[in-house]
Amino acid sequence: MSLDPKILDAASMRAERDRLHAEGKTLVFTNGCFDILHRGHATYLAFAREQGDALVVGLNSDASVRRAKGDGRPVNSEEDRAWVLGSLRAVDYVVVFDEDEPRELISKILPDVLVKGKDWAHYVSGRDIVEANGGRVVLADMVEGRSTTATILRMRGTDG
């Protein structure tokens, strides 16, 4: 068990979702790697939090990030990434998942709102689950030029 009460497993998060619903509150879900936190992430998470009463971030595990981004990633461990996300005012909960996409986690939690960046407008994993349960999907604007990949390239002194 994590020492940080914001970092939960899927079953505990579902119990929190049920508690929030009993209080008439709305749960928002988003997900990502959040490897090197930057302004784009902070802006995105603040927007996501504004869509409801509480925000849960589905965080890709280290293995999931490696499969998606390659052997050099993640730069920061899932434990560190979860802790940093949990320290943000906009984030109420963090749940680490090992799958390549969050569909299974979304089906367990059943959030009311699913937020994804407009760069994923072509495919939002779990959209059908959320909408079938009366929820909605919101696409967020991205902060141009802000990405973990761009940050890593700048650190290396290259531009791509």
N, C-alpha and C positions, 0 to 999 in steps of 0.2 A: 504494500500500500504506500502510496506517495504521501510525503509529509505535507504537500500542498493540497488543500481541500478543493481546489478548482480542477485538479487533474483526476478524472474519473474513468472507470471502465464503462463499457456499453450498458451493462445491466444497471449500474448505479445511475448512469445518465438517464436511462428510461424512467427510473423511479423519480428522479428530479423533474423530468418532463411531466410526469403524472401529478406531482406536487404542484408544479406551476399551473397546470390546467385546472386543478382543484381551486386555485386562487384566481382563476380567470385570466391568467397571463399567457403571453405568446412566446414560444421558443423559436429562435432563429438559428439556422445551421449554415455554416460555410466550411470549406476545407482547403487544404493545401499543404505544401512542404514547409513554408516559412523558415527557410534555411538561414539566410542572413537578413534579419529584419531591417526594413528600410521604409522610407516615407510612403511609398506605394502601398506597402502592407498596412501601415498604420492608418492611412486614409481609407483603405478598403475595409478594414475591420471596424472603424468608427462608423462608416456607412452601414455596414451589415448590422451593427448593434442598434442603429436607429430604426431598423425595420420591425422591432418587437421589444419585448420586456427583458429578454435574456438571450445571450449569444453563446452557442457552443461551437467550438472550432474542432473539426475532425482533422487530426494531424497525421500525415503520412509517416509511418515508421521508417527507421533507417533503411531497412531492406526494401521497402516500397519506393523510397526516394532513389536508391541505387538502381532499381529496375527502370525507373522513369528517366533519371538524369545521367546515369553512368557511374563508373567506379570512383570518380573523384568527389562524389556527392553522397550524402550531405556533408557540408563543412562542419556543422554543429550536430551533436548527437540528439536523438529524439528526446532524451531526458532534459537536455539543456533547452532545446527548442520549446518543449512543453512548458518548462518553468518560465521562460521569457514571455511566452504568450500569456500564461496565467498571471503574470505581473501587470499586464495591461488593463487599464480601467475598462476598456470596451469589451473585454473578454470575461465572460462569467464562468465558462467551463471549457476544458480541453479533454478530448478523447483521442488516444492514439489508435490508428487502425493499420493493419498489415497488408490489406488487399491493394490492388493497383488503383481502384477507384472506390468511392465511399458508399456505393449503392447498398451493400449489406448493412453497414452502420446506420444509414438513413432509415432502412426498413425496421431496424430495432428501436431507434429513437423516435421516429415519426414526428419530426419538427413541423411547425406550422408554416414557416417561411424558409425557403432555400435560396441563399444568395450565392451567385457566382459572377465572376468577372465577364464583361462583354466579350472578351477574347474567347470565351467558351460558349458563346451563344449558339453555336452549331450543335453542341451536345452538352447537356447538363445531366450528369449522372444522378439518378434518383428523382428526376423531375416527375416521372409518371407516378411514383410512390407518393410523393408529397401532394400532387394534384388530386390523385385518387382518394386521398384522405381529407380533402377540403382545403388543403394548403395552397400556397402560391409561390411562384418562382420570381425572383427579382434579379435583374442583371445590373451589375455595378460598372460605372465608368472606371477606366484604368488611368493611373497617373503616367503620362507618357515619359519614356526614358528611364523609368524606375523598375528595375528587376534585379533579382539575385544574380542572374547570368551577367548582366551589364556591370554590376558591382564587382564581380569576380574578375571580369575582363579589365576593368579600370585598375584593380589592385595589381594585376599582372603587367600593366602597362601596354595592353593591347586594346584595340577597339572592335575586334571581331574578326 
